[in-house]
Amino acid sequence: MPLYKKVERGDFILLNDDEIVTEERLLIEGLEGITSFFASDHILNLLEEVEGKFPEDKRKMLGVIDRYLALPPNEKAIFRLGRRGGVYRSMDDLSNSELKFQLEETLKRIEKERPSGIDQVLSDLMGSFI
């Protein structure tokens, strides 16, 4: 049975962004003794800047992931909305106060108008990329 059917039936539960990022961290942290390139350059990947060559860029990649995981929940939501909406490409984009303000306002509107909240909105948005 195709995986999408299992998702539709509730037999397979998709991970949320934080769970995926945590899993990526475990993968990267556990890779030893290889020389390869890791790229996270698709819109469905939350942290596009997690990219590099093993073993020399491993710490840099883990640093990006740890930086995201350390964000407060509201900052994570703003970053996720910005990234999924094509406004942000990297964690450094959070420092753009004008874009951040616009995303904060959008987030407030979503939370007010959509009872399912930001997670469902972002899930729907990601589904449109597939």
C-alpha positions in Angstrom: 0.0 0.0 0.0 1.4 3.4 -0.9 2.5 5.6 2.0 0.0 8.4 1.2 -2.8 5.9 1.7 -1.5 4.9 5.1 -1.4 8.6 6.0 -4.9 9.1 4.8 -6.1 6.0 6.9 -4.2 7.2 10.0 -1.8 4.2 9.9 1.2 6.4 9.4 1.7 9.6 11.2 3.9 12.2 9.6 6.5 13.9 11.8 6.2 17.6 12.5 9.0 20.0 11.6 10.7 19.8 15.0 10.7 16.0 14.9 12.2 16.0 11.4 14.9 18.5 12.4 15.7 16.4 15.5 15.9 13.2 13.3 18.2 15.0 10.9 20.4 16.0 13.8 20.6 12.4 14.9 21.5 11.2 11.4 24.2 13.8 10.9 25.6 13.3 14.4 25.8 9.6 13.9 27.6 9.7 10.5 31.2 8.8 11.0 34.0 7.7 8.8 32.5 8.9 5.5 33.4 11.5 2.9 30.2 12.6 1.3 28.1 15.7 0.8 24.8 16.4 2.6 22.3 18.8 1.1 19.0 20.0 2.4 18.1 22.2 -0.6 14.4 21.4 -1.2 11.5 23.6 -0.1 10.1 20.7 1.9 13.3 20.8 4.0 12.9 23.4 6.7 16.6 24.1 7.2 17.9 24.7 3.7 21.3 25.9 5.0 22.1 22.5 6.6 24.5 21.6 3.9 28.1 20.5 3.8 30.8 18.0 3.2 31.6 15.2 5.7 33.5 15.2 7.9 34.7 18.8 7.8 31.3 20.6 7.8 29.6 18.3 10.4 29.9 20.8 13.3 28.6 23.6 11.1 25.5 21.6 10.1 24.8 20.6 13.7 25.2 24.2 14.7 22.4 25.3 12.4 20.1 22.6 13.6 20.9 23.4 17.3 20.3 27.1 16.6 16.8 26.3 15.3 16.0 23.8 18.1 16.9 26.5 20.7 14.4 29.0 19.4 11.4 29.7 21.5 8.1 28.2 20.1 6.9 31.6 18.7 10.2 32.2 16.9 10.1 28.7 15.4 6.5 29.3 14.2 7.6 32.6 12.5 10.6 30.9 10.9 8.5 28.0 9.7 5.9 30.3 8.2 8.7 32.4 6.6 10.5 29.4 5.2 7.4 27.6 4.0 6.0 30.8 2.5 9.3 31.4 0.5 10.1 34.5 2.5 13.0 33.1 4.5 15.9 30.9 3.2 18.1 30.8 6.3 18.0 31.3 10.0 19.7 34.6 9.6 16.6 35.9 7.9 15.0 36.0 11.3 17.1 39.2 11.9 15.2 41.1 9.2 12.9 43.1 11.4 10.6 44.2 8.6 10.0 40.7 7.3 9.7 39.3 10.8 7.0 41.9 11.7 5.0 40.9 8.6 5.3 37.3 9.5 4.3 37.9 13.1 1.1 39.7 11.8 0.4 36.9 9.4 0.8 34.3 12.3 -1.6 36.3 14.5 -4.1 36.4 11.7 -3.8 32.6 11.1 -4.1 31.9 14.8 -7.3 34.0 15.0 -8.9 32.8 11.8 -7.9 29.1 11.7 -8.9 27.0 14.6 -6.5 24.2 13.4 -3.7 26.7 13.8 -0.3 27.2 12.1 0.6 23.5 11.9 -2.4 22.7 9.6 -1.8 25.8 7.5 1.9 24.9 7.0 0.9 21.2 6.3 -1.5 22.4 3.6 1.1 24.7 2.1 3.7 21.9 2.0 1.2 19.6 0.4 0.9 22.1 -2.5 4.6 21.7 -3.2 4.2 17.9 -3.8 
